Amino acid sequence: MILTVLCVCLSSGGFELMLQEFLNKRSHARCCRGALASVIQPCECKTLFRICLKHYQSSVSPEPPCTYGSTVTPVLGSNSFQFPQSAPDHSFTNPVRFPVSFTWPGTFSLIIDAFHTGSTDDPATESLEHLISRMIIQRHLAAGEEWTQDVHTAAGTELGYSYRFVCDEHYYGEGCSVFCRSRDDAFGHFTCGDRGDVLCSPGWRGQYCTQAICLPGCEEEHGFCEKPGECKCRVGFTGRYCDECIRYPGCLHGTCHQPWQCNCQEGWGGLFCNQDLNYCTHHKPCMNGATCTNTGQGSYTCTCKARFSGTVCDIEIDKCVDGPCKNGGTCTNTEDSYNCSCAPGYYGSNCELRTTTCTDDTCFNGGHCAGNPDGGYYCQCLGGYVGFNCDKKINHCASSPCVNGALCVDLVNSYLCQCIEGFTGLHCEENVNECSNYPCQNGGTCHDEINGYSCSCLPGYEGNNCNISVSKCKYNLCQNGGTCHERDGHYVCTCMHGYAGRNCQFLFMEQLGIKGAKKLLEEAEKEGIPWKAICSGVMLLLVPLTGFAVLVVRKYVKVHPRSKNYNGKTMNNLTTSSPRGEELSASTRGAPHVKNTNVKMDLYGDNGKQVHCLQVDYNLVYNSKSGDKMRVEVEKSLECASVDCDIDAKQRKSLKSDSSIVCSGV
């Protein structure tokens, strides 16, 4: 028989295990007890199962206790078989159910052991010698109607099964912890939703649907209901919606705001509002439009209009009996008074005024007077004036026609707007375009503004009208103490002693040799200047020119004998060839008398003349014997502290190129 651990208390759900198929593949070679068969043939087992359901364990122990329940099945088959729905003796039912009386935690551990027994009377499940296979799993499982299918394979066996956790009737939620049972009695009128929530029946409300919903419009404070759709009034109130108070018994012409009141209506008084205090309203005694005033219970007074008299204003008075109309005017009674129809030439309420004619000069401000056929006159006013006598001036500025802060000046028949600067037009509505005269110079862009303009200048110009040229030396690009000068739209730097370059950025070393030139060339190449390519091109050009110059000099020497005075020219370009490549120099030994083409510089050579030093720009070109070609181009400036420079004998013999001086003897 099946052994099941049951809980006496009520359950909220149950774990259901559906056993489907069991395969014992190793039974063909070995008997279930472990002994080999004498003849290879199937060994029939008597298979039963022990099932243990317990709480979730990260490392599942097969040992008791089975906290959620356990059971042992009877022998259900031999080696391989399909699980039946029930045992013949009804000791086994498939699926196996484990009832749970607490909130389902959503996790579990399951152990299924397959045993072999030699006798159906003694299952002997405690002996591991009879254990065929063991399945251990731990899973997460939410409550629901759907089955979870699984197959377990181990030790030559295979077990197919499925499982689920379902809530009992009236229990809902993931853990079957919500209890809800539909009812319709004094304790509630509701049904249960899919999640166990309370759904009130029509006409009921509240947490447990115990409050009836009254008739729509029923006053909650003064009415109530015991059934849906009712509206029962509380004491002191009445009406379909219990929104009317009950008056004091015997109240005739009164109302109430609270039960048992008697507030008298207008014209009524007394405890029961039965005394008539508004005789005028109820009886209307005054006649001919007179005004009635209540003076007490049953009393009143009448205020008559002008042409009536009497207690109730029933006597008509003739206003024309005293002849109020003068100068032949005709009197006619009206509802409230009388009216006079005046004779020609008179006017006024009683025809007491004589009509003025055009001979009295009654039209002002140039108005033209014209007579009426019935007497009197009228004025035809000039523009800008109105009134019966043209005595009123029209204010043309009253409508504020001028805009943008303009001043309005009222004229005779028009107005004038005095515009502020920057605006024009009849009403000063137009902004003056100050850019119309193209004030911006040198390609500047003009931007019109209110009472002014602004110019966006092109690079190189500034000022309100872009008329000021920006100085090329404004930002002083000269380095190392150099002085900036403007020259032909560009800038020129006058360098301090020992510096050279367009911006005086190079330090010009003394005794500039081949190594120094190479170093300067390397520094220039680091700055991105392709000096090697430039020097190569220059050298290719200078080689034939140098040869041509040598031929010219030799021919010149042969034609002109050597003398003490020579006329020669030194240019800013000096060329020298050094077989040793030791130094670059500009010497004056071979020319005792040299003509200097730079008129701003006087210089003496080896003839003992005095040397004058001024600002010089020059280029140096060096040709080495080994064929290396390089060109160091230096734009250099030098200022001497004084006009006279003392040069010793050694310096006069050879003026080095690094001295930043080119001298000539005079």
CORDA-V589752 format. One record per residue. N is the residue number from 0. SS is DSSP state (H for helix, E for strand, - for the rest). OMEGA is omega in whole degrees, -180 to 180 (none if undefined). D_FIRST is the distance of its C-alpha to the first C-alpha in whole Angstrom. Layout:
BEGIN
n & ss & omega & d_first
N & SS & OMEGA & D_FIRST
N & SS & OMEGA & D_FIRST
END
This chain:
BEGIN
n & ss & omega & d_first
0 & - & -178 & 0
1 & - & 178 & 4
2 & - & -177 & 6
3 & - & 175 & 10
4 & - & -177 & 13
5 & - & 176 & 15
6 & - & -178 & 19
7 & - & -176 & 20
8 & - & -180 & 23
9 & - & -179 & 24
10 & - & 177 & 23
11 & - & 180 & 26
12 & E & -180 & 24
13 & E & 174 & 21
14 & E & -177 & 20
15 & E & -180 & 19
16 & E & 179 & 18
17 & E & 177 & 18
18 & E & -172 & 17
19 & E & -175 & 20
20 & E & 178 & 21
21 & E & 178 & 20
22 & E & 177 & 23
23 & E & -172 & 24
24 & H & -174 & 27
25 & H & -179 & 28
26 & H & -180 & 26
27 & H & -178 & 29
28 & - & -175 & 31
29 & E & 179 & 29
30 & - & -176 & 26
31 & - & 179 & 22
32 & - & 176 & 23
33 & - & -179 & 27
34 & - & 178 & 29
35 & E & 177 & 31
36 & - & 179 & 31
37 & - & 176 & 34
38 & - & -178 & 35
39 & - & 179 & 34
40 & - & -179 & 31
41 & - & 178 & 28
42 & - & -176 & 25
43 & - & 178 & 22
44 & - & 171 & 19
45 & - & -168 & 15
46 & E & 172 & 14
47 & E & -173 & 11
48 & E & 171 & 12
49 & E & -176 & 12
50 & E & 180 & 14
51 & E & 179 & 16
52 & E & -178 & 19
53 & E & -179 & 22
54 & - & -175 & 25
55 & - & 176 & 28
56 & - & 178 & 29
57 & - & 173 & 32
58 & - & -170 & 31
59 & - & 175 & 27
60 & - & -179 & 26
61 & - & -176 & 22
62 & - & 176 & 22
63 & - & 8 & 20
64 & - & 173 & 20
65 & - & -168 & 19
66 & - & -179 & 21
67 & - & 179 & 20
68 & E & 179 & 16
69 & E & 179 & 13
70 & E & 176 & 10
71 & E & -178 & 8
72 & - & 169 & 7
73 & - & 176 & 6
74 & - & -175 & 10
75 & - & -179 & 12
76 & E & -178 & 15
77 & - & -176 & 18
78 & - & -180 & 21
79 & - & -176 & 22
80 & E & 172 & 20
81 & E & -178 & 20
82 & - & 177 & 16
83 & - & 177 & 15
84 & - & 178 & 15
85 & E & 177 & 12
86 & - & -180 & 9
87 & - & -179 & 11
88 & - & 179 & 8
89 & - & 176 & 8
90 & - & 180 & 5
91 & - & 177 & 7
92 & E & -179 & 11
93 & - & 14 & 14
94 & - & 177 & 16
95 & E & -176 & 13
96 & E & 175 & 15
97 & E & -179 & 16
98 & E & -179 & 18
99 & E & -177 & 22
100 & - & -180 & 24
101 & - & 179 & 27
102 & - & -177 & 29
103 & - & -175 & 28
104 & - & -180 & 30
105 & - & 177 & 30
106 & E & 180 & 29
107 & E & 171 & 26
108 & E & -175 & 24
109 & E & 178 & 21
110 & E & 177 & 20
111 & E & 178 & 17
112 & E & 175 & 17
113 & E & -178 & 16
114 & E & 170 & 15
115 & E & 178 & 16
116 & - & 179 & 14
117 & - & -178 & 16
118 & - & 178 & 14
119 & - & 180 & 10
120 & - & -178 & 10
121 & - & -178 & 11
122 & - & 178 & 10
123 & - & -179 & 14
124 & - & -178 & 14
125 & - & -178 & 16
126 & - & -180 & 19
127 & H & 178 & 21
128 & H & -180 & 22
129 & H & -178 & 19
130 & E & 178 & 19
131 & E & 180 & 21
132 & E & 179 & 22
133 & E & 178 & 21
134 & E & 179 & 22
135 & E & 177 & 24
136 & E & 168 & 26
137 & E & -171 & 27
138 & E & 167 & 29
139 & E & -175 & 31
140 & - & 175 & 29
141 & - & -180 & 31
142 & - & 180 & 29
143 & - & -177 & 30
144 & - & -175 & 28
145 & - & 178 & 29
146 & - & 174 & 26
147 & E & -176 & 27
148 & E & 180 & 27
149 & E & 177 & 26
150 & E & -180 & 26
151 & E & -179 & 26
152 & E & 179 & 27
153 & E & 173 & 27
154 & - & 177 & 28
155 & - & 180 & 28
156 & E & 179 & 25
157 & E & -178 & 25
158 & E & 176 & 22
159 & E & -176 & 23
160 & E & 174 & 21
161 & E & -175 & 23
162 & E & 176 & 22
163 & E & 173 & 24
164 & E & -178 & 24
165 & E & 179 & 25
166 & E & 174 & 27
167 & - & 178 & 25
168 & - & 180 & 28
169 & - & 177 & 31
170 & E & -175 & 31
171 & E & 177 & 33
172 & - & -178 & 34
173 & - & 179 & 33
174 & - & -179 & 31
175 & - & -177 & 30
176 & - & -179 & 32
177 & E & -180 & 35
178 & E & 178 & 34
179 & - & 177 & 36
180 & - & -178 & 35
181 & - & 179 & 38
182 & E & 178 & 40
183 & E & -178 & 43
184 & E & -177 & 45
185 & - & -178 & 47
186 & - & 178 & 44
187 & E & 178 & 45
188 & E & -174 & 45
189 & E & 170 & 44
190 & E & -176 & 41
191 & E & 177 & 39
192 & - & -178 & 40
193 & - & -180 & 38
194 & - & 180 & 38
195 & - & 179 & 37
196 & - & -176 & 41
197 & E & 178 & 43
198 & E & -176 & 45
199 & E & 174 & 47
200 & - & -179 & 48
201 & - & 179 & 51
202 & - & -178 & 54
203 & E & -180 & 52
204 & E & -179 & 52
205 & - & -178 & 51
206 & - & 179 & 48
207 & - & 174 & 46
208 & - & 179 & 48
209 & - & -178 & 49
210 & E & 179 & 53
211 & E & 177 & 55
212 & - & -174 & 57
213 & - & 178 & 61
214 & - & 179 & 63
215 & - & -177 & 65
216 & - & -180 & 68
217 & - & -179 & 67
218 & - & -175 & 69
219 & - & -177 & 66
220 & - & -174 & 68
221 & - & -180 & 70
222 & E & 179 & 67
223 & E & 179 & 63
224 & - & 176 & 60
225 & - & 177 & 57
226 & - & 178 & 56
227 & - & 177 & 57
228 & - & 179 & 60
229 & - & 172 & 62
230 & - & 179 & 65
231 & E & -176 & 66
232 & E & 174 & 69
233 & - & -176 & 69
234 & - & 178 & 72
235 & - & -178 & 75
236 & E & -178 & 74
237 & E & -180 & 74
238 & - & -179 & 74
239 & - & -178 & 72
240 & - & 178 & 70
241 & - & -179 & 72
242 & - & 179 & 74
243 & E & 178 & 77
244 & E & 179 & 78
245 & - & -178 & 80
246 & - & 177 & 84
247 & - & -178 & 85
248 & - & 180 & 86
249 & - & 180 & 89
250 & - & -175 & 90
251 & - & -176 & 92
252 & - & -179 & 93
253 & E & 179 & 90
254 & E & 178 & 87
255 & - & 171 & 84
256 & - & 175 & 82
257 & - & -179 & 80
258 & - & 174 & 79
259 & - & 174 & 82
260 & - & 174 & 85
261 & - & -179 & 88
262 & E & -172 & 90
263 & E & 173 & 93
264 & - & -178 & 94
265 & - & 179 & 97
266 & - & -180 & 100
267 & E & 180 & 99
268 & E & -178 & 98
269 & - & -179 & 98
270 & - & -179 & 95
271 & - & 178 & 93
272 & - & -179 & 95
273 & - & -180 & 97
274 & E & -177 & 101
275 & E & 179 & 102
276 & - & -178 & 103
277 & - & -178 & 104
278 & H & -179 & 107
279 & H & -177 & 108
280 & H & -174 & 104
281 & H & -174 & 104
282 & H & 179 & 108
283 & - & -177 & 109
284 & - & -174 & 113
285 & - & -174 & 115
286 & - & 175 & 116
287 & - & 175 & 118
288 & - & 180 & 115
289 & - & 179 & 116
290 & E & -179 & 113
291 & E & 179 & 112
292 & E & 177 & 110
293 & E & 179 & 109
294 & E & 180 & 111
295 & E & -179 & 109
296 & - & 178 & 107
297 & - & -179 & 109
298 & E & -177 & 112
299 & E & 171 & 112
300 & E & 180 & 115
301 & E & 175 & 116
302 & E & -173 & 117
303 & - & 172 & 120
304 & - & -168 & 120
305 & - & -174 & 124
306 & - & 179 & 125
307 & E & 179 & 124
308 & E & -179 & 125
309 & - & -178 & 124
310 & - & 180 & 121
311 & - & 177 & 119
312 & - & -179 & 121
313 & - & -178 & 122
314 & E & -179 & 126
315 & E & -180 & 127
316 & - & 178 & 129
317 & - & -179 & 132
318 & - & -177 & 132
319 & - & -176 & 135
320 & - & -179 & 137
321 & - & 179 & 138
322 & - & -178 & 139
323 & - & -177 & 137
324 & - & -175 & 138
325 & - & 175 & 141
326 & - & 175 & 143
327 & - & 178 & 143
328 & - & -179 & 139
329 & E & -177 & 137
330 & E & 178 & 135
331 & E & 178 & 132
332 & E & 174 & 129
333 & - & -176 & 125
334 & - & -177 & 122
335 & - & -175 & 123
336 & - & 179 & 126
337 & E & -179 & 129
338 & E & -180 & 130
339 & E & 172 & 133
340 & E & -170 & 135
341 & - & 175 & 137
342 & - & 180 & 141
343 & - & 179 & 141
344 & - & -180 & 142
345 & E & 178 & 140
346 & E & -175 & 136
347 & - & -178 & 134
348 & - & 179 & 132
349 & - & -180 & 135
350 & - & -177 & 138
351 & - & -176 & 139
352 & E & 179 & 139
353 & E & -177 & 142
354 & - & 177 & 140
355 & - & -180 & 141
356 & - & -178 & 143
357 & H & 180 & 143
358 & H & -178 & 146
359 & H & -180 & 145
360 & - & -177 & 143
361 & - & 179 & 139
362 & - & -176 & 137
363 & - & 174 & 137
364 & - & 176 & 136
365 & - & 179 & 138
366 & - & -179 & 136
367 & E & -178 & 138
368 & E & 178 & 139
369 & E & -178 & 139
370 & E & 176 & 140
371 & - & 177 & 138
372 & - & -178 & 140
373 & - & -177 & 139
374 & - & -178 & 140
375 & - & -175 & 139
376 & E & 170 & 138
377 & E & -176 & 135
378 & E & 172 & 135
379 & E & -171 & 134
380 & - & 171 & 132
381 & - & 179 & 132
382 & - & 179 & 129
383 & - & -178 & 127
384 & E & 179 & 128
385 & E & -179 & 127
386 & - & -178 & 128
387 & - & -180 & 131
388 & - & -179 & 133
389 & - & -176 & 132
390 & - & -178 & 131
391 & E & 180 & 128
392 & E & 177 & 127
393 & - & 177 & 124
394 & - & -178 & 122
395 & - & 180 & 120
396 & - & -176 & 118
397 & - & -179 & 116
398 & - & 179 & 113
399 & - & -178 & 113
400 & - & -177 & 114
401 & - & -177 & 114
402 & - & 177 & 111
403 & - & 174 & 110
404 & - & -179 & 112
405 & - & 178 & 115
406 & E & 180 & 118
407 & E & 178 & 119
408 & E & -179 & 123
409 & E & 178 & 124
410 & - & -176 & 127
411 & - & -178 & 129
412 & - & -180 & 127
413 & - & 179 & 124
414 & E & -179 & 123
415 & E & 178 & 122
416 & E & 176 & 119
417 & E & -173 & 120
418 & - & 170 & 118
419 & - & -177 & 117
420 & - & 179 & 117
421 & - & -179 & 114
422 & E & 179 & 114
423 & E & -179 & 117
424 & - & -178 & 117
425 & - & -180 & 118
426 & - & -179 & 115
427 & - & -177 & 115
428 & - & -177 & 111
429 & E & 176 & 112
430 & E & -180 & 111
431 & - & 180 & 114
432 & - & -180 & 113
433 & H & 180 & 115
434 & H & -176 & 114
435 & H & 179 & 116
436 & H & 178 & 119
437 & - & -177 & 117
438 & - & -176 & 117
439 & - & -176 & 115
440 & - & 174 & 117
441 & - & 175 & 116
442 & - & 179 & 113
443 & - & 180 & 111
444 & E & -177 & 109
445 & E & 177 & 110
446 & E & -178 & 108
447 & E & 177 & 109
448 & E & 178 & 108
449 & - & -180 & 109
450 & - & 177 & 113
451 & E & 179 & 113
452 & E & 176 & 111
453 & E & -177 & 110
454 & E & 171 & 110
455 & E & -172 & 107
456 & - & 172 & 110
457 & - & 178 & 109
458 & - & 179 & 109
459 & - & -179 & 112
460 & E & 178 & 113
461 & E & -177 & 113
462 & - & -179 & 115
463 & - & -179 & 114
464 & - & -179 & 116
465 & - & -177 & 115
466 & - & -178 & 118
467 & E & 178 & 118
468 & E & -179 & 117
469 & - & 180 & 115
470 & - & 178 & 117
471 & - & 180 & 115
472 & - & -176 & 116
473 & - & -176 & 114
474 & - & 172 & 110
475 & - & -179 & 113
476 & - & -179 & 111
477 & - & -176 & 113
478 & - & 173 & 112
479 & - & 175 & 113
480 & - & 179 & 116
481 & - & 179 & 117
482 & E & -176 & 119
483 & E & 176 & 118
484 & E & 176 & 121
485 & E & -180 & 121
486 & E & 176 & 123
487 & - & 177 & 123
488 & - & 178 & 120
489 & E & 178 & 118
490 & E & 178 & 118
491 & E & -179 & 119
492 & E & 171 & 118
493 & E & -170 & 121
494 & - & 172 & 119
495 & - & -179 & 120
496 & - & 178 & 121
497 & - & -179 & 119
498 & E & -178 & 117
499 & E & 180 & 117
500 & - & -179 & 115
501 & - & -180 & 115
502 & - & -179 & 113
503 & - & -176 & 114
504 & - & -178 & 111
505 & E & 174 & 112
506 & E & -174 & 114
507 & - & -173 & 117
508 & - & 176 & 117
509 & - & 179 & 120
510 & - & -179 & 122
511 & - & 180 & 119
512 & - & -179 & 119
513 & H & 180 & 117
514 & H & 179 & 114
515 & H & 179 & 114
516 & H & 178 & 114
517 & H & -180 & 111
518 & H & 179 & 109
519 & H & 179 & 111
520 & H & 179 & 110
521 & H & 179 & 106
522 & H & 179 & 106
523 & H & 179 & 107
524 & H & 177 & 104
525 & H & 179 & 102
526 & - & 176 & 103
527 & - & -179 & 102
528 & - & -177 & 106
529 & - & -176 & 106
530 & H & -178 & 109
531 & H & 180 & 109
532 & H & -180 & 109
533 & H & -178 & 112
534 & H & -180 & 114
535 & H & 180 & 114
536 & H & -180 & 115
537 & H & -179 & 118
538 & H & 178 & 119
539 & H & 179 & 119
540 & H & -175 & 122
541 & H & -177 & 123
542 & H & 179 & 124
543 & H & 180 & 127
544 & H & 180 & 128
545 & H & 178 & 129
546 & H & 178 & 131
547 & H & 180 & 133
548 & H & 179 & 134
549 & H & 179 & 135
550 & H & -180 & 137
551 & H & -179 & 139
552 & H & -179 & 139
553 & H & 179 & 141
554 & H & 180 & 143
555 & H & -179 & 144
556 & H & 180 & 145
557 & H & -177 & 147
558 & H & -178 & 149
559 & - & 179 & 149
560 & - & 179 & 151
561 & - & 177 & 149
562 & - & -178 & 151
563 & - & -179 & 150
564 & - & 178 & 149
565 & - & 174 & 146
566 & - & -180 & 145
567 & - & 180 & 141
568 & E & 172 & 138
569 & E & 179 & 135
570 & - & 177 & 132
571 & - & 177 & 128
572 & E & -179 & 127
573 & E & -179 & 128
574 & E & 179 & 127
575 & E & 175 & 127
576 & E & -179 & 127
577 & E & 179 & 126
578 & - & -178 & 126
579 & - & -179 & 124
580 & - & -175 & 122
581 & - & -173 & 122
582 & - & 175 & 123
583 & - & -179 & 124
584 & E & 174 & 127
585 & E & -173 & 130
586 & - & 179 & 133
587 & - & -176 & 137
588 & - & -175 & 139
589 & - & -178 & 140
590 & - & 179 & 141
591 & - & 179 & 144
592 & - & -175 & 144
593 & - & 177 & 141
594 & E & -179 & 141
595 & E & 180 & 138
596 & - & 177 & 136
597 & - & -173 & 135
598 & - & -179 & 137
599 & - & -175 & 135
600 & - & 172 & 136
601 & - & -174 & 138
602 & - & 176 & 138
603 & - & 179 & 140
604 & - & -176 & 140
605 & - & 180 & 141
606 & - & 176 & 145
607 & - & 179 & 144
608 & - & -180 & 144
609 & - & -178 & 142
610 & E & 174 & 138
611 & E & -175 & 137
612 & - & 175 & 133
613 & - & -180 & 131
614 & - & -175 & 128
615 & - & 169 & 127
616 & - & -179 & 125
617 & - & 175 & 125
618 & E & 178 & 122
619 & E & 177 & 122
620 & E & -177 & 122
621 & E & 175 & 121
622 & E & 179 & 122
623 & E & -179 & 121
624 & - & -177 & 122
625 & - & 178 & 119
626 & - & 176 & 118
627 & - & -179 & 116
628 & E & 174 & 116
629 & E & -175 & 115
630 & E & 177 & 116
631 & E & -178 & 116
632 & - & -176 & 117
633 & - & 172 & 118
634 & - & -170 & 119
635 & - & 178 & 121
636 & - & -178 & 123
637 & - & 172 & 125
638 & - & 177 & 127
639 & - & -179 & 129
640 & - & 180 & 130
641 & - & -179 & 134
642 & - & -179 & 136
643 & E & 176 & 138
644 & E & 177 & 135
645 & - & -180 & 137
646 & - & -178 & 136
647 & - & -175 & 137
648 & H & -179 & 138
649 & H & 180 & 135
650 & H & 179 & 134
651 & H & 177 & 137
652 & H & -177 & 136
653 & - & 176 & 133
654 & E & -174 & 131
655 & E & 180 & 127
656 & H & -178 & 125
657 & H & 179 & 123
658 & H & 177 & 125
659 & - & -177 & 125
660 & - & 169 & 129
661 & - & -173 & 131
662 & - & 176 & 134
663 & - & 177 & 138
664 & - & -177 & 141
665 & - & none & 144
END
